[in-house]
Structures are given as C-alpha cells and as structure tokens.
Amino acid sequence: EEFYHKKGISFSEFLSSLGNNVTSENAGSDLSSCILFEGDYITAFGIVKYQMSDDSLSMTKPIAIVKGGLEALYNLFKQKRNEKAGFSYILLWGGVFFTIASIGCFIGARHFYNKVKERSAIQKDQVKELDDLNCANCKQEKRNMLFKPCNHLVYCKKCFESPAFNPGLKEKCLACENMIESSEKVYIP
C-alpha cells in the first residue's frame, strides 16, 4: 500500500512526527541529495535539500513514501518497473502493428497505382490499334481490303480501287512485299 506526502505538512515535520530528526550531519556536505529514511512503519525515499539558515532538511521531491520497511519500498519499485515493462510491451506491439499496417497500405497504394498505370497503357494501345486500322494511304477510312495469300490488311477499298493509286503497288503487299494473288473486302466494326 502506498502513502503520499500531504502538502500541508513539511517533510521534516513528517519525520519529526515519527520520532526521528534528520539533521545536516546525516546529509553530508551536499546542498541537495537523495536520502532514504527507513522506519518501522514507514519508509521515505526522495530528494532532500539542506537549508543552511535553519540547519534542517526538507524533502523537495518525494519519490516514494510507503508503508513498511525497505522491502516494501523494493516491492513498490519492482511493481512500478513491471507496470512500465507492460506498457513497453504495449508500445512495442503497437509499433509493430502500425509498421505492418503502414507497409500494407503502401503495398496496396502501389498496387492501385500500377493498375491505373496499366489501364492507361492498355487504353493508349487500344487507341493506337484503332489508328493502325486506318488505311495506309488516306489515313481516314478503315482498312477493309484483305490480300491473299498473306492475309494482310493495308488499304481501304476506295484507295485500292482508285485510278490515282500506283498500279505497281497493287501487285505487291506493302507489309510483306509478297505478290498479291487476290483481294477480298472485309468488314471491321
């Protein structure tokens, strides 16, 4: 059980009430030092300041006042250490959880970013493919003349059948430069 020093009573009065006076001879030459007072019923531990004017000691910072002897004080410190150790474990596992959650969020965000980037690349490729389906000559109409035997789509019917089109190119495929035996009109949506 723990007892705390009441603010209305000075520490020297508290020690006097126990029947023990602490004087400057017991404190040494330091103006403030750490002192342990062990009584039969109460043990006090704290920072004591020596007052030269009235030749007395007063406790400026009581660290612990416990019921019982030195063993009770030791048990109190041990209990406080265990409480801090428990809190340290909570902080440790909280930090581990936060780190894992942060890594998970980072990986999820990176995955989402890659998906968006991949979709935009696919859309660009689809637009490029649509552009690639336009006629190699006029670049406006869709390619719809399939050359045999190589099965390449190069021109639209309008350009392939126009008299202004180079008649020498009608004999060779522009993609593979093989001889064209026949051509078919195909429909591309």
Rosetta silent file (secondary structure, phi, psi, omega in degrees, C-alpha in Angstrom):
SEQUENCE: EEFYHKKGISFSEFLSSLGNNVTSENAGSDLSSCILFEGDYITAFGIVKYQMSDDSLSMTKPIAIVKGGLEALYNLFKQKRNEKAGFSYILLWGGVFFTIASIGCFIGARHFYNKVKERSAIQKDQVKELDDLNCANCKQEKRNMLFKPCNHLVYCKKCFESPAFNPGLKEKCLACENMIESSEKVYIP
SCORE:     score description
SCORE:     0.000 S_00000001
   1 L     0.000  143.420 -172.967    0.000    0.000    0.000 S_00000001
   2 E  -110.866  137.226  174.045    1.272    3.431   -0.892 S_00000001
   3 E  -117.981  137.334  178.145    1.101    6.615    1.194 S_00000001
   4 L  -110.600  149.582 -178.757    1.754   10.011   -0.311 S_00000001
   5 L   -68.689  129.142  177.937    3.078   13.043    1.463 S_00000001
   6 L   -78.808  142.163 -175.065    0.357   15.599    2.282 S_00000001
   7 L   -70.449  -23.699 -177.083    1.109   19.122    1.081 S_00000001
   8 L   -73.612  -20.213 -176.038    0.154   20.802    4.359 S_00000001
   9 L  -110.787  134.675  175.581    2.950   19.166    6.377 S_00000001
  10 L   -74.767  159.133 -176.949    6.651   19.715    5.703 S_00000001
  11 H   -65.884  -36.693  179.263    8.799   16.649    5.363 S_00000001
  12 H   -65.276  -37.110  175.395   10.845   17.493    8.448 S_00000001
  13 H   -65.783  -36.956  178.535    7.619   17.746   10.455 S_00000001
  14 H   -62.922  -45.572  179.017    6.588   14.434    8.972 S_00000001
  15 H   -68.189  -34.886  178.613    9.859   12.822   10.054 S_00000001
  16 H   -64.443  -36.597 -179.705    9.633   14.514   13.462 S_00000001
  17 H   -67.481  -20.853  175.721    6.207   13.032   13.967 S_00000001
  18 L   -83.105   -9.058  179.233    7.790    9.621   13.505 S_00000001
  19 L    94.593   12.159  179.873   10.193   10.391   16.326 S_00000001
  20 L  -127.515  129.125  175.139   13.342   10.819   14.196 S_00000001
  21 L  -103.707  130.956  176.600   15.057   14.130   13.386 S_00000001
  22 L  -103.425  125.653 -177.502   17.301   14.261   10.337 S_00000001
  23 L  -118.531 -179.844 -176.793   19.987   16.923   10.623 S_00000001
  24 H   -66.396  -24.264  179.214   22.810   18.288    8.482 S_00000001
  25 H   -65.610  -32.590 -179.001   25.327   15.852    9.944 S_00000001
  26 H   -78.704  -20.837 -172.361   23.416   12.970    8.330 S_00000001
  27 H   -89.227  -17.895 -177.489   23.150   14.717    4.949 S_00000001
  28 L    84.799 -163.141 -174.603   26.838   15.323    4.222 S_00000001
  29 L   -90.622  -10.054 -179.667   28.177   18.433    2.524 S_00000001
  30 L   -69.044  147.685  176.585   25.795   18.446   -0.469 S_00000001
  31 L   -80.081  -29.806  172.141   23.052   21.025   -0.566 S_00000001
  32 E  -140.362  138.296 -179.642   20.643   18.531   -2.084 S_00000001
  33 E  -152.806  170.688 -179.949   20.945   14.775   -2.154 S_00000001
  34 E   -91.369  134.461 -176.871   18.904   11.629   -2.311 S_00000001
  35 E  -135.044  148.558  176.683   18.019   10.151    1.051 S_00000001
  36 E  -122.171  124.692  176.777   16.295    7.038    2.276 S_00000001
  37 E  -113.046  121.600  178.779   14.616    7.007    5.665 S_00000001
  38 E  -113.351  118.704  174.790   13.605    3.607    6.952 S_00000001
  39 L  -111.443 -177.663  179.491   11.348    3.430    9.951 S_00000001
  40 L   -71.695  -34.315 -174.658    9.460    0.539   11.482 S_00000001
  41 L  -111.128  -25.880 -175.212    6.170    1.519    9.864 S_00000001
  42 E  -136.288  140.575  173.510    7.060    3.927    7.044 S_00000001
  43 E  -119.984  130.545 -179.884    9.917    4.206    4.529 S_00000001
  44 E  -119.083  137.551  179.579   10.511    7.517    2.730 S_00000001
  45 E  -138.033  129.790 -179.588   12.695    7.982   -0.323 S_00000001
  46 E   178.201 -175.430  178.185   13.259   11.248   -2.167 S_00000001
  47 E   -88.860  124.622 -178.063   15.393   14.331   -2.904 S_00000001
  48 E  -113.482  137.755  179.589   16.248   16.229    0.266 S_00000001
  49 E  -114.146  132.872  179.231   17.516   19.818    0.329 S_00000001
  50 E   -88.269  128.174  177.590   19.622   21.159    3.183 S_00000001
  51 E  -100.686  111.187 -179.048   18.596   24.612    4.465 S_00000001
  52 L   -69.461  -32.003 -175.136   21.658   26.358    5.985 S_00000001
  53 L   -61.999  -43.565 -179.631   19.607   29.167    7.532 S_00000001
  54 L  -113.859   12.905  175.340   17.728   26.957    9.982 S_00000001
  55 L    52.238   54.121 -179.879   20.073   23.914    9.839 S_00000001
  56 E  -143.768  166.626  177.574   17.374   21.494    8.674 S_00000001
  57 E  -109.601  143.573  172.887   16.488   19.204    5.823 S_00000001
  58 E  -137.055  143.872 -178.616   13.327   19.365    3.773 S_00000001
  59 E   -84.796  117.735  179.737   12.126   16.970    1.098 S_00000001
  60 E   -89.753  -33.162 -179.666   11.726   18.846   -2.174 S_00000001
  61 E  -135.753   93.235  176.120   10.806   15.871   -4.339 S_00000001
  62 E   -72.265  124.064  179.425    9.329   12.866   -2.579 S_00000001
  63 E   -86.775  -44.915  178.419    9.839    9.872   -4.845 S_00000001
  64 E  -157.426  139.022  170.536    8.056    7.326   -2.684 S_00000001
  65 E  -129.267  115.849 -174.498    6.618    7.039    0.792 S_00000001
  66 E  -124.338  155.000  176.223    5.489    3.509    1.547 S_00000001
  67 E   -82.016  127.821 -179.498    4.028    1.648    4.447 S_00000001
  68 L   112.028 -173.580 -176.745    6.560   -0.862    5.736 S_00000001
  69 L   -91.421 -155.362 -177.372   10.319   -1.150    5.625 S_00000001
  70 H   -62.953  -33.592  179.103   12.927   -1.314    2.901 S_00000001
  71 H   -64.745  -37.500  177.275   11.435   -4.498    1.499 S_00000001
  72 H   -65.593  -38.706  177.483    8.111   -2.719    0.905 S_00000001
  73 H   -65.246  -42.805  177.802    9.952    0.054   -0.969 S_00000001
  74 H   -60.627  -43.742  179.135   11.779   -2.539   -3.062 S_00000001
  75 H   -63.896  -36.709  177.594    8.471   -4.256   -3.868 S_00000001
  76 H   -63.516  -46.760  179.095    6.953   -0.886   -4.851 S_00000001
  77 H   -62.827  -39.002  178.776    9.834   -0.168   -7.254 S_00000001
  78 H   -63.735  -41.646  178.346    9.566   -3.700   -8.644 S_00000001
  79 H   -63.787  -43.699  179.404    5.817   -3.236   -9.199 S_00000001
  80 H   -64.042  -39.850  177.856    6.382    0.111  -10.969 S_00000001
  81 H   -62.145  -42.577  179.266    9.077   -1.464  -13.145 S_00000001
  82 H   -65.349  -36.715  177.198    6.695   -4.269  -14.125 S_00000001
  83 H   -64.240  -42.713  178.983    3.972   -1.720  -14.962 S_00000001
  84 H   -66.958  -37.408  178.563    6.410    0.170  -17.174 S_00000001
  85 H   -64.280  -40.898  177.000    7.558   -3.088  -18.768 S_00000001
  86 H   -61.509  -42.579  178.203    3.925   -3.960  -19.531 S_00000001
  87 H   -66.082  -35.469  177.538    3.414   -0.551  -21.079 S_00000001
  88 H   -63.823  -39.839  177.413    6.629   -1.029  -23.054 S_00000001
  89 H   -64.288  -39.273  177.476    5.257   -4.275  -24.476 S_00000001
  90 H   -62.110  -45.192  178.623    2.056   -2.468  -25.450 S_00000001
  91 H   -63.586  -41.582 -179.829    4.107    0.236  -27.180 S_00000001
  92 H   -60.724  -51.654 -177.631    6.304   -2.369  -28.879 S_00000001
  93 H   -69.779  -30.783  173.442    3.385   -4.390  -30.276 S_00000001
  94 H   -63.626  -42.239  177.464    1.555   -1.191  -31.190 S_00000001
  95 H   -64.582  -41.037  178.304    4.608   -0.103  -33.156 S_00000001
  96 H   -62.467  -45.982  179.186    4.856   -3.498  -34.855 S_00000001
  97 H   -61.227  -44.947 -179.642    1.157   -3.354  -35.794 S_00000001
  98 H   -62.596  -40.218  178.900    1.497    0.222  -37.074 S_00000001
  99 H   -64.012  -46.060  179.852    4.548   -0.740  -39.140 S_00000001
 100 H   -64.162  -42.346  178.372    2.790   -3.736  -40.691 S_00000001
 101 H   -63.247  -40.216  178.813   -0.327   -1.649  -41.387 S_00000001
 102 H   -64.356  -43.095  178.325    1.808    1.074  -42.978 S_00000001
 103 H   -63.335  -42.095  177.595    3.602   -1.449  -45.188 S_00000001
 104 H   -61.517  -43.242  177.586    0.229   -2.951  -46.174 S_00000001
 105 H   -63.372  -41.584  179.483   -1.150    0.490  -47.054 S_00000001
 106 H   -63.411  -45.278 -179.488    1.968    1.279  -49.081 S_00000001
 107 H   -64.633  -41.940  177.858    1.767   -2.008  -50.989 S_00000001
 108 H   -62.255  -43.653  179.260   -1.969   -1.505  -51.609 S_00000001
 109 H   -65.168  -40.751  179.382   -1.436    2.046  -52.850 S_00000001
 110 H   -65.029  -40.771  178.289    1.435    0.927  -55.085 S_00000001
 111 H   -62.603  -44.985  178.312   -0.707   -1.916  -56.482 S_00000001
 112 H   -61.009  -44.258  178.765   -3.552    0.535  -57.193 S_00000001
 113 H   -60.089  -44.071  179.853   -1.115    2.952  -58.877 S_00000001
 114 H   -64.583  -38.822  178.302    0.274    0.143  -61.057 S_00000001
 115 H   -62.937  -45.152  179.242   -3.258   -0.951  -62.044 S_00000001
 116 H   -62.793  -42.633  179.377   -4.189    2.607  -63.055 S_00000001
 117 H   -63.643  -41.618  179.871   -0.931    2.956  -64.996 S_00000001
 118 H   -65.300  -41.974  178.384   -1.512   -0.404  -66.693 S_00000001
 119 H   -62.377  -42.589  179.770   -5.091    0.549  -67.641 S_00000001
 120 H   -65.723  -35.954  177.345   -3.946    3.824  -69.161 S_00000001
 121 H   -66.173  -40.277  178.460   -1.257    1.956  -71.132 S_00000001
 122 H   -64.601  -42.322  178.728   -3.872   -0.525  -72.388 S_00000001
 123 H   -63.272  -40.523  177.110   -6.164    2.334  -73.390 S_00000001
 124 H   -62.732  -40.878  178.620   -3.292    4.013  -75.255 S_00000001
 125 H   -64.565  -38.551  178.860   -2.548    0.720  -77.028 S_00000001
 126 H   -65.086  -40.839  176.922   -6.229    0.368  -77.975 S_00000001
 127 H   -64.184  -40.458  179.102   -6.248    3.884  -79.427 S_00000001
 128 H   -64.359  -40.262  178.028   -3.025    3.072  -81.290 S_00000001
 129 H   -63.605  -40.238  177.650   -4.592   -0.137  -82.633 S_00000001
 130 H   -63.423  -39.860  176.495   -7.603    1.829  -83.823 S_00000001
 131 H   -66.168  -34.515  179.294   -5.259    4.253  -85.543 S_00000001
 132 H   -69.229  -19.673  179.332   -3.388    1.290  -87.024 S_00000001
 133 L   -81.106   -6.864  177.136   -6.654    0.070  -88.594 S_00000001
 134 E   -76.967  154.631 -177.645   -6.835    3.181  -90.766 S_00000001
 135 L   -58.173  140.821 -179.467   -5.764    2.969  -94.383 S_00000001
 136 L   -71.561  -20.348 -177.907   -2.039    3.302  -95.027 S_00000001
 137 L   -93.089  -59.973 -174.993   -2.731    5.660  -97.948 S_00000001
 138 L   -91.003  -20.638  177.571   -5.554    8.050  -96.936 S_00000001
 139 L    61.587   16.710 -179.616   -5.381    7.509  -93.123 S_00000001
 140 L  -116.505  -45.023 -179.131   -9.144    8.277  -92.862 S_00000001
 141 L   -86.791  155.947  176.255  -11.038    5.135  -93.858 S_00000001
 142 E   -75.529  149.493  176.436  -10.699    1.788  -92.111 S_00000001
 143 L   -68.610  130.643  178.965   -8.662   -0.884  -93.805 S_00000001
 144 L  -143.976   12.158  176.494  -11.001   -3.345  -95.442 S_00000001
 145 E  -108.313  112.414 -179.020   -9.095   -4.996  -98.296 S_00000001
 146 E   -94.678  123.884 -178.696   -7.602   -8.348  -97.298 S_00000001
 147 E   -90.698  140.717  177.999   -4.780   -9.528  -99.556 S_00000001
 148 E  -111.072  141.810    8.425   -4.372  -13.199 -100.370 S_00000001
 149 L   -92.972   -2.040 -173.068   -2.297  -15.339  -99.679 S_00000001
 150 L   -83.177  -15.809  178.295   -0.552  -13.247  -96.932 S_00000001
 151 L    61.380   39.172  175.079   -3.824  -12.060  -95.229 S_00000001
 152 L   -97.224  143.282  173.108   -2.617   -8.513  -94.550 S_00000001
 153 E  -104.043  116.379 -176.489   -4.971   -5.548  -94.227 S_00000001
 154 L  -125.000  -43.495 -173.063   -3.246   -2.465  -95.646 S_00000001
 155 L  -121.237  163.117  168.890   -5.682   -0.307  -97.675 S_00000001
 156 L   -86.303  164.016 -177.258   -9.312    0.676  -97.797 S_00000001
 157 H   -63.855  -37.921 -177.407  -11.354   -0.348 -100.868 S_00000001
 158 H   -61.331  -47.286 -179.482  -11.591    3.258 -102.089 S_00000001
 159 H   -69.741  -39.335 -176.715   -7.809    3.768 -102.197 S_00000001
 160 H   -66.134  -35.036 -176.952   -7.089    0.273 -103.570 S_00000001
 161 H   -95.542   -3.342 -177.871   -9.516    0.668 -106.487 S_00000001
 162 L   -71.129  144.965 -179.969   -8.793    4.345 -107.277 S_00000001
 163 L   -71.827  -21.632 -179.658   -7.078    5.028 -110.637 S_00000001
 164 L   -74.908  -18.117 -179.482   -4.686    7.532 -108.973 S_00000001
 165 L   -68.242  141.544 -176.267   -3.261    4.739 -106.819 S_00000001
 166 L   -62.037  115.934 -177.644    0.084    3.406 -108.083 S_00000001
 167 L   -65.181  -23.680  178.585   -0.757    0.330 -110.193 S_00000001
 168 L   -70.089  -29.158  179.508    2.625   -1.244 -109.460 S_00000001
 169 H   -76.343  -16.950  179.996    1.830   -1.390 -105.748 S_00000001
 170 H   -68.753  -20.526 -177.519   -1.360   -3.345 -106.444 S_00000001
 171 H   -86.563  -20.618 -177.693    0.747   -6.361 -107.288 S_00000001
 172 E  -122.752  142.429  175.560    2.780   -6.400 -104.012 S_00000001
 173 L   -76.427  134.937  179.715    1.654   -6.299 -100.361 S_00000001
 174 L   -71.030  -26.368 -176.810    3.149   -3.325  -98.516 S_00000001
 175 L   -76.090  -44.403 -174.945    3.507   -5.310  -95.265 S_00000001
 176 L  -121.757   -6.160  179.629    5.450   -8.310  -96.551 S_00000001
 177 L    61.825   26.190  172.600    6.135   -7.439 -100.231 S_00000001
 178 L   -84.831  159.566  178.035    4.702  -10.773 -101.434 S_00000001
 179 E   -70.784  135.473  179.158    2.768  -10.964 -104.684 S_00000001
 180 L   -89.675  120.695  178.334   -0.987  -10.403 -104.265 S_00000001
 181 L   -87.745  -39.412  178.994   -2.994  -13.159 -105.985 S_00000001
 182 E  -154.493  170.397  176.886   -6.419  -11.865 -104.983 S_00000001
 183 E  -139.048  151.747  179.412   -8.132   -9.460 -102.613 S_00000001
 184 E  -131.771  146.846  174.330  -11.333   -9.575 -100.571 S_00000001
 185 E   -89.122  130.762  178.857  -13.372   -6.862  -98.944 S_00000001
 186 L  -121.540  156.552  179.333  -13.831   -7.468  -95.194 S_00000001
 187 L  -104.745  125.367  176.686  -15.964   -5.670  -92.632 S_00000001
 188 L  -117.915  119.604 -177.568  -14.236   -4.324  -89.492 S_00000001
 189 L   -68.078    0.000    0.000  -16.565   -2.846  -86.860 S_00000001
